[in-house]
Amino acid sequence: MGRYIVGIAGASGAPYSKRVLQGLLAGGHDVKCVISDAGRRVLEVEERLLLTGNTNTDHPDILEWLGMESTGSQLELLHHKDVAASIASGSFHTDGMVVVPCSGGTLAKIANGISSGLLERAADVCLKERRKLILVTRETPLSLIHLRNMTAVTEAGAIVMPGSPGYYHQPKSVQDMVDMIAGRILDHLGVDSKLLQEWTGPEPAAYAETE
Ligand SMILES: Cc1cc2nc3c(=O)[nH]c(=O)nc-3n(C[C@H](O)[C@H](O)[C@H](O)COP(=O)(O)O)c2cc1C
């Protein structure tokens, strides 16, 4: 099984973080999770998830949020100020990292190598070690600064994957749209999930309706 890092920064999109964590854990993978201060604030606002300073593995609030009784030893929550944590070193092997969601601020720090906290440091490590790094950015509209930072991280080897779902799969619910993005993220991490819907072309009926 793999070992992945999930960074949660302070952009809108907490349902994406939840689905990606669920997908990784359900697949039997180990997950190191680091959440910025603003990320915690957004989790409170969007998911009603109130995290204390606790970083224990089976944080009761996180388990309830994920709908799990225990994560065994699969999930480790690391404090974003703990730059001595395992994922701060390239010698600690991982199969990749996703920052989901990724704020404009965290994007800027990663693009400029400013490793002031564990989340940005872990991303910096992924880039220097040539490991997979996916940034699920969420902002609209985008400034020239955002666009330049997206170019910089792409040139450095990261994948910018905005949290913007498509509509061609005919989503029936918000969860369908969340799953579309989460499925694409997991696919890029090389993780099998039931969330990814492969597009094989429109239903024949869709043509009939337009004729
Ligand atoms: C509820 C809420 C939603 C936010 N949504 C976004 C967003 O979608 N994109 C963004 O770049 N910043 C967003 N912000 C602002 C960031 O959280 C803020 O710039 C913060 O300093 C980012 O810190 P971080 O990058 O360390 O997580 C939001 C803040 C709050 C409280």
The ligand as an ORCA input file, in Angstrom:
! r2SCAN-3c Opt
* xyz 0 1
  C     -14.485     30.406      4.693
  C     -13.257     30.866      3.954
  C     -13.130     30.590      2.624
  C     -11.973     30.983      1.923
  N     -11.872     30.660      0.592
  C     -10.731     30.936     -0.057
  C     -10.548     30.456     -1.396
  O     -11.416     29.807     -1.987
  N      -9.351     30.688     -1.990
  C      -8.337     31.369     -1.363
  O      -7.264     31.519     -1.968
  N      -8.494     31.857     -0.098
  C      -9.651     31.644      0.568
  N      -9.811     32.091      1.859
  C      -8.769     32.971      2.442
  C      -7.583     32.156      2.985
  O      -8.018     31.283      3.982
  C      -6.530     33.141      3.554
  O      -5.926     33.869      2.513
  C      -5.490     32.425      4.382
  O      -4.549     33.361      4.862
  C      -4.765     31.331      3.621
  O      -3.859     30.715      4.486
  P      -3.154     29.332      4.134
  O      -2.713     29.459      2.726
  O      -2.018     29.267      5.116
  O      -4.117     28.242      4.362
  C     -10.950     31.704      2.580
  C     -11.081     31.960      3.942
  C     -12.223     31.558      4.625
  C     -12.320     31.810      6.102
*
